[in-house]
Amino acid sequence: MTKLKSPPLIKILFSRRRDVLEMTNGIDEPGHLNFKVATCLFVAWVLVYFCIWKGIRTTGKVVYVTATLPYVFLLILFTRAVTLPGSLEKIMYYITPTWIRLADPKVNTPIYIPGCTLPHFSAGRLNAEDHTTTNRLY
């Protein structure tokens, strides 16, 4: 097995966490104001203000954009992922089951036992609730 020439991204991020987050040594050293974070917070609050400035009509129009925009981004990311080289092989690997591994009890036991006990636990919680009080609506 060959060694990696550069460390993985996770190792880089965790090794430089104090620099990126501008963390101090303790709670007794508050540090300085992080202008990037403060600016982003200010811009976010200004956007929220302008979204609800004119009332419910403007807020309803903003909801149309904010509710559909994540789906547009997901569609863009999906088309990008599908068009990458070798994506068809990985999709087929994900979809096609390995039947021998499905019959292996060492693989299935840790998956199926919690999945089968969860509905019984939920039903037990429903039966254990206090049903002595009734909610009268009249």
Helices and strands as residue ranges (DSSP letters): H 9-15, H 17-21, H 35-51, H 56-82, H 87-95, H 99-102, H 105-128
